[in-house]
Amino acid sequence: MAKFSSSDEKSGVENGGDFKVDVFSSSSELLSKLQEKGLGKPKPYPAMYSSVFGGIVLDPAMMVLPIDDHMVHRGHGVFDTAIILDGYLYELDVHLTRFLNSASKAKIVSPFPKSTLRSILIQLTSASKCRKGTLRYWLSAGPGDFLLSPAGCPTSAFYAVVIEENFSQCKEGVQVVTSKIPMKSPLFATMKNVNYLPNVLAKMEAEEKGAFASIWVDEKGYVAEGPNVNVAFITRENDLILPFFDTILSGCTALRLLQLAPKLVEQGRLKSVRIGNLTMEEAKGAKEMMYVGSTLPILPIIMWDEKPIGDGEVGELTMALSDLLWEDMVAGPETQRFPVPFL
């Protein structure tokens, strides 16, 4: 048993040893406290769905998860995101397909079929009345206990939340650095799971150096991806190249870019569009470089490890690709955009 001296006792008081902990004897008392904390603050999360509750919650104070959910204390969960723009959900089906593929890899069985998940997400977006933002959703092994195995969890859980965000097309260039944080193994990198500590550390690592984010390079020396985005390059010969997806996450926006970019080939602005390996030296020698991700959809990169990419300015072809994706998000085909029936 540890022994404490009088100096330890004094230090404890100074550092909160006399802190009084409130005890809430009823759920109504706790709810009042939670609602009180949110008074006068913006409401960034207008709606949440929880299969544990069995419905949609509009009160931010009640947007909670069980502490014994295995996604909370074991990281046993997967997630995905869809964009809400002008009252439409962009690429919802594509994201749902990847979502369920991730769940399969994580050995999580969805409590609902894909059609029901889609219906829940559309109804949630409608109830939120949010016309611009993101829709983020999770599949968890579910609540049950604090053990390692999910065998004690009666059923998996599905959660979703609408987040109001006023994002717009990115037109300013950013700086990046090469990450020293180890990459995830292919199994975990290709599965969009909630274990994002390497991604968080890679982002913090870049911010500490005054950069926007980082770039991972794999053990073979090939460029991989950013902490939560794909990366693409325009070579000196005007080829658009994205790294292979076999050891990194297959980005839905990156795949859509590969479908749309041939329009620039037809116009004679790009020579080709392909996926392939690029060493860091080859990548740093590119004419243009960009991040590719859902809310960007293209973010120009003009500096890498304090050295300019190309002429150090936002590239013309980068913005042409950004325009293609943004136009697709705003007025693309019905197969890409789900209208939300707002009440």
HELIX and SHEET records of a PDB file:
HELIX    1   1 SER A    6  GLY A   12  1                                   7    
HELIX    2   2 VAL A   13  GLY A   17  3                                   5    
HELIX    3   3 SER A   27  GLY A   38  1                                  12    
HELIX    4   4 PRO A   60  MET A   62  5                                   3    
HELIX    5   5 HIS A   70  HIS A   73  1                                   4    
HELIX    6   6 LEU A   92  LYS A  105  1                                  14    
HELIX    7   7 LYS A  114  SER A  128  1                                  15    
HELIX    8   8 PRO A  150  GLY A  152  5                                   3    
HELIX    9   9 PRO A  186  ALA A  189  1                                   4    
HELIX   10  10 LEU A  197  GLU A  208  1                                  12    
HELIX   11  11 CYS A  252  LEU A  260  1                                   9    
HELIX   12  12 PRO A  262  GLU A  266  1                                   5    
HELIX   13  13 MET A  280  LYS A  284  1                                   5    
HELIX   14  14 GLU A  316  ALA A  331  1                                  16    
SHEET    1   A 7 GLY A  55  VAL A  57  0                                        
SHEET    2   A 7 ALA A  47  SER A  50 -1                                        
SHEET    3   A 7 ALA A 157  GLU A 164 -1                                        
SHEET    4   A 7 LYS A 132  SER A 140 -1                                        
SHEET    5   A 7 GLY A  77  LEU A  85 -1                                        
SHEET    6   A 7 TYR A  88  TYR A  90 -1                                        
SHEET    7   A 7 ARG A 337  PRO A 339 -1                                        
SHEET    1   B 7 ALA A 213  ILE A 215  0                                        
SHEET    2   B 7 VAL A 174  THR A 178  1                                        
SHEET    3   B 7 ILE A 298  TRP A 304  1                                        
SHEET    4   B 7 GLU A 288  VAL A 292 -1                                        
SHEET    5   B 7 ASN A 230  ILE A 234 -1                                        
SHEET    6   B 7 ASP A 239  LEU A 242 -1                                        
SHEET    7   B 7 SER A 272  ILE A 275  1                                        
SHEET    1   C 4 ALA A 213  ILE A 215  0                                        
SHEET    2   C 4 VAL A 174  THR A 178  1                                        
SHEET    3   C 4 ILE A 298  TRP A 304  1                                        
SHEET    4   C 4 LYS A 307  PRO A 308 -1                                        
END                                                                             
